[in-house]
């Protein structure tokens, strides 16, 4: 079958009045939330997560499909339970964004977090030789960048602004409050190499679909299109890659933060295809920490949207 050229999606026009009202509603909600304590707010968030699971049919269908493909040996009951809990974790992250800058300070971070196998990554950042830190849409991934900024590390995060510019500016402000610096994903390619050469740490969310131009690697038993930029930046500048995660403990506002893999330049030096090897290696490390608690992964997002050329030809 001849492959047809993909249709270009028209950019959705945004109504600035509607966007501002949504932003205003979010700010009012955040004020209301501040009246209650964080654990009560998280219980409310889990309730809204259950509502989202019940009524967001398209997202629920996608999450179930992704879980079935990723865990073919699991029962249908386990698949549904895990998917439902995943939606609750998404809702809890939204609540976390309100409470992180309010609660987490330099003097009390131990009240809200514990650390696992982070020492080597910490020394790499302190030495200022450069480090690429990758994470995934898992639990509260936002708190990692916040804490790095809070502790005074020289850290930049690559992020795509939200379509709603008012909400986007507000969330950027929260991220930058503790010293984290944000680089807009658009045009970041020019800046990343310069920043990396200064010895700073660059942070990425590395589990997004990269389209047909991405490099395809195994992720939960299926090929997933992954951005080349992280691997190319590491290889070009001889910079190690750390794979980090934040995992919520017992549905509380308390997180285990760990680094489960550091990939050093000497490891890819003799590889036939270093770009694919590096990309596969950090994707495998992401899969490993997701498997430890799959309920905290964002199964509703379109990680496997783009298929390799050979699969498209067969369809």
C-alpha positions in Angstrom: 0.0 0.0 0.0 1.3 3.5 -0.9 1.9 5.6 2.1 0.0 8.9 1.9 1.6 12.1 3.2 0.3 13.0 6.6 -2.2 15.9 6.8 -0.9 18.9 8.6 -3.0 19.8 11.6 -4.2 23.4 11.6 -3.1 25.3 14.7 -6.0 25.8 17.0 -6.8 29.4 17.6 -7.1 30.4 21.2 -9.7 32.8 22.7 -7.7 35.1 25.0 -10.8 35.9 27.1 -11.6 32.2 27.6 -7.9 31.5 28.4 -7.8 34.3 31.0 -11.0 33.0 32.6 -9.5 29.5 32.9 -6.4 31.1 34.4 -8.5 33.1 36.9 -10.5 30.0 37.8 -7.2 28.1 38.5 -5.9 30.9 40.7 -9.2 31.0 42.7 -9.1 27.3 43.1 -5.5 27.5 44.3 -6.5 30.0 47.0 -9.4 27.8 48.1 -7.0 24.8 48.2 -4.6 26.7 50.5 -7.3 26.9 53.1 -7.1 23.1 53.7 -4.0 21.0 54.5 -2.1 19.2 51.8 -3.2 15.7 52.7 -6.9 16.7 52.6 -6.3 18.3 49.3 -4.7 15.2 47.9 -7.7 13.2 48.9 -9.9 15.6 47.0 -7.5 15.3 44.0 -7.8 11.5 44.1 -11.6 12.0 44.0 -11.3 14.2 40.9 -8.9 11.7 39.4 -11.6 9.0 39.7 -14.1 11.3 38.0 -11.6 11.9 35.2 -11.2 8.1 34.8 -15.0 7.7 34.7 -15.8 10.5 32.2 -12.7 11.0 30.1 -13.5 8.1 27.9 -10.8 8.8 25.2 -8.0 9.0 27.8 -9.2 6.0 29.7 -9.4 3.9 26.5 -5.8 5.0 25.6 -4.5 4.2 29.1 -6.1 0.7 29.0 -4.6 0.0 25.5 -1.2 1.1 26.7 -1.4 -1.0 29.8 -2.6 -4.1 28.0 0.3 -3.8 25.5 2.9 -3.1 28.2 1.7 -5.8 30.7 0.2 -8.6 28.5 0.6 -11.1 31.4 -1.5 -9.1 33.8 -5.2 -9.6 34.5 -7.9 -7.3 33.2 -8.7 -6.4 36.8 -5.1 -5.3 37.4 -5.1 -3.3 34.2 -8.2 -1.4 35.2 -7.1 -0.8 38.8 -3.7 0.4 37.6 -5.2 2.8 35.0 -7.6 4.2 37.5 -4.8 4.9 40.1 -2.7 6.4 37.3 -5.4 9.0 36.7 -5.5 9.8 40.4 -1.7 10.4 40.4 -2.2 12.9 37.5 -4.7 14.8 39.6 -2.5 14.7 42.6 0.4 16.3 40.6 -1.9 19.2 39.8 -2.5 19.6 43.5 1.3 19.3 44.2 2.0 22.3 42.0 0.1 24.5 44.4 1.8 23.1 47.6 5.4 22.6 46.5 6.5 26.3 46.7 4.3 26.8 49.8 5.7 23.9 51.9 9.1 22.8 50.6 11.9 25.0 51.9 15.7 24.6 52.4 15.3 24.0 56.1 12.6 21.3 55.9 13.1 19.3 52.7 13.6 16.1 54.8 10.0 16.4 55.9 8.8 15.8 52.3 11.5 13.8 50.5 14.1 11.1 50.9 16.9 10.2 48.5 18.2 7.0 46.9 21.5 6.5 45.0 21.8 10.2 44.2 25.3 10.9 45.5 27.2 10.3 42.3 24.9 12.5 40.3 25.1 15.2 43.1 28.9 15.3 42.8 28.8 15.5 39.0 26.5 18.5 39.3 28.7 20.2 42.0 31.9 19.7 40.0 30.3 21.7 37.2 31.4 19.4 34.4 28.0 19.2 32.8 25.2 16.6 33.2 22.0 15.8 31.3 19.3 14.7 33.7 16.3 12.9 32.1 13.0 12.0 33.8 9.6 10.9 32.6 5.9 11.6 33.1 5.9 9.8 36.4 4.6 10.8 39.8 5.6 14.4 40.7 8.4 14.9 38.2 8.2 18.7 38.7 9.5 18.6 42.3 12.9 17.3 41.1 13.7 20.5 39.2 12.3 22.6 42.0 14.6 20.9 44.6 17.7 21.2 42.4 17.0 25.0 42.1 16.3 25.2 45.9 19.7 23.6 46.7 21.5 26.1 44.5 22.5 23.8 41.6 23.2 25.4 38.3 20.2 23.8 36.5 18.1 24.5 33.4 14.9 22.7 32.4 13.7 22.3 28.8 10.0 22.8 28.7 7.2 23.4 26.2 5.0 26.3 27.1 1.3 25.5 27.5 -1.2 26.7 24.9 -2.8 29.0 27.6 -0.2 31.7 28.0 -1.6 32.9 31.3 -1.4 29.5 33.0 1.9 28.9 31.3 3.5 32.1 32.7 2.1 31.2 36.2 3.5 27.7 36.2 6.9 29.0 34.9 6.9 31.4 37.8 6.4 28.6 40.3 9.3 26.6 38.7 11.6 29.6 38.8 10.8 30.7 42.3 13.5 28.5 43.8 16.2 29.2 41.3 15.3 26.8 38.5 15.7 28.3 35.0 13.4 27.4 32.1 14.3 27.2 28.5 11.5 27.3 26.0 11.6 24.1 23.9 11.1 26.1 20.7 14.6 27.2 19.7 16.3 25.4 22.6 18.6 23.5 20.2 20.8 26.6 19.7 21.1 27.3 23.4 21.5 23.7 24.8 25.0 23.2 23.5 26.2 26.6 24.8 24.7 26.0 28.3 26.0 22.5 28.5 29.5 23.7 27.7 29.4 25.9 30.9 29.0 22.9 33.1 25.4 23.4 33.9 22.8 20.6 34.4 20.1 20.4 31.7 16.9 18.6 32.6 14.6 16.9 30.2 11.3 14.9 30.2 12.5 12.2 27.9 9.4 10.0 27.3 7.5 12.0 24.7 6.7 10.9 21.2 9.2 12.4 18.8 7.3 11.8 15.5 8.7 10.2 12.4 12.1 11.9 12.8 12.8 10.3 16.2 15.0 7.3 16.9 12.9 4.2 17.6 13.9 2.2 20.7 12.2 -0.5 22.8 10.0 0.7 25.6 7.8 -1.8 27.4 8.2 -4.3 24.5 7.2 -1.9 21.7 9.1 0.5 19.5 8.7 4.1 20.7 9.9 7.2 18.8 12.3 9.2 21.0 13.9 12.5 20.5 17.5 12.5 19.2 18.5 15.8 20.8 19.4 14.3 24.2 21.7 11.6 22.8 23.2 14.0 20.3 23.9 16.6 22.9 25.6 14.0 25.2 27.7 12.5 22.4 28.8 15.8 20.9 29.8 17.3 24.2 30.9 14.2 26.0 28.4 14.7 28.8 27.0 12.0 31.0 23.3 11.3 31.3 21.6 10.7 34.6 18.1 9.1 34.8 16.1 10.3 37.7 12.7 9.8 39.2 10.4 11.0 41.9 8.0 8.4 43.4 5.2 9.3 45.7 5.0 7.3 49.0 1.7 6.0 50.3 -0.4 8.7 48.4 1.1 11.3 50.7 3.0 14.6 50.0 6.2 12.7 50.4 8.6 11.5 47.7 11.5 9.2 47.1 13.8 10.8 44.7 16.4 8.7 43.0 18.9 8.3 40.2 18.8 4.7 38.9 21.3 5.0 36.0 24.2 7.3 35.0 25.5 6.7 31.4 29.1 7.9 30.9 30.8 8.8 27.6 33.2 5.9 27.8 30.2 3.5 27.7 29.1 4.6 24.2 32.6 5.3 22.8 32.9 1.9 21.1 29.3 1.4 20.1 28.4 0.9 16.4 25.4 3.3 16.7 26.1 5.4 19.8 23.0 7.6 19.4 20.6 4.6 19.3 22.5 2.9 22.1 22.3 5.9 24.4 18.7 6.5 23.7 17.8 2.8 24.3 19.9 2.8 27.5 18.1 5.7 29.2 14.7 4.5 27.9 15.4 1.1 29.5 16.3 2.9 32.8 13.0 4.8 32.7 11.1 1.6 32.1 12.9 0.0 35.1 11.7 2.6 37.6 8.2 2.7 36.1 7.8 -1.0 36.6 8.5 -0.6 40.3 5.2 1.2 40.6 3.2 1.4 37.3 0.3 3.2 39.0 2.3 6.5 39.0 3.0 6.6 35.2 1.0 8.7 32.8 -0.5 5.8 30.7 -3.0 8.2 29.1 -0.3 10.1 27.1 0.5 9.0 23.5 3.9 7.6 24.0 3.6 5.1 21.2 1.7 7.3 18.8 4.2 7.2 15.9 5.0 3.8 14.5 8.2 2.7 12.7 8.2 2.8 8.9 7.9 -1.0 8.6 4.8 -1.1 10.7 3.2 1.8 8.8 3.9 0.0 5.5 2.1 -3.1 6.8 -1.0 -1.2 7.8 
